[in-house]
Amino acid sequence: MNNNSNIEQNEGNRIIKAFVMTSAEPAGNIAYKTVVEDGVQKYGGLPIEVFYQVMNTERMKNYTVEYIYSEEGESNYSMVVDKISSGEYDIGIGVFNRNVQREKIVNFCAPFILDPNAVFHVETNNITALIQVTIGSISKILAVVILLGIISGIVIYFGNPGRMKRLGIKSNSKFFIYSIIAGISAMFGEMGLIADHSTRTIKGLLVFFVIMLTAFIFVLIAQAKMTSALVDEKIGSKITRTNLPRTKMLGLDGYVPTTSIQDAGARVEIIKDATVDDLIKLYMKDTNKYAGVAISYCDGFSYLEEYPELFASLGFGIETGGFPINQTNIHLSEDINNGIIELLHGDIVKNLCKSYYGDVEGNPVCSL
């Protein structure tokens, strides 16, 4: 951790105003208060620690930084970007995500973190979710199995007509329907209708063997698909682009991850003048009312420990995180970029990232 005061004096006279996004609670992606030593407030958090490290590089010695801190929990990053564009601030310290609109009005430094868009939600294990996942996982193979059952029934009808006499059926139409039912039943594991009353001829035995073998193979495939859906995929525990819930999620106004997840087709209720903490607490009060919270993985990471039942579903794209810089301050952009690249080459940023997020498997946060 590095010490800082409201104005940090360096050797030169280039003054830059740095607006720092802060949080009331410890978080990896945003600055938070740690302790006060000798009247100086210390801050932790990946972005501000990266900035401290950049400011310690040789080319940044000619800058003096004036720190302006946001209200704790401030989440309207777009408003901060607008103020940087207008010249009120020179740089924003936080995990600011790029998008086309922002890149038109500010410069972004080289990214120092990759932040997946995520839906934070509790795992659902109700019967409705069980049925939906089961049907969704085997719907295609189910259609194939039924089609094969019909074909098998036709094979029985034309390939083993002697069964009609053994069954005592006198109507061709009734025997046809019986054959279709027998074929479909076999594909679902009920072999009795195939085995019973089959003629004891080479032709009859061949029809019996082919249909039984086909049914056996496809029953195994269907069971394997269902097992994969129910066990490997954890019933209802993952929200993806292909199984977006109909219930609305909660999201923040002017927040890139919320917009990205909304663009993927999710129904999102936008909450204005709120924080990530507000959304998480609102959702956890009644997890049946909303499908989850559409935020970034880094913003929600700390809540996974606070709420053990909370789950993060990724797969909605990845945002690069960096510092927005006023477009007129070309020298600052170049110097910040060079400083971050220097830190990336030395694995300083990666090590800082892992100190906050750990070496977590399944997401790319610290892979830069």
Summary of the structure (lengths in Angstrom):
residues: 368
radius of gyration: 30.8
end to end distance: 21.0
largest distance: 104.9
contacts: 1193
relative contact order: 0.18
helix: 47%
strand: 20%
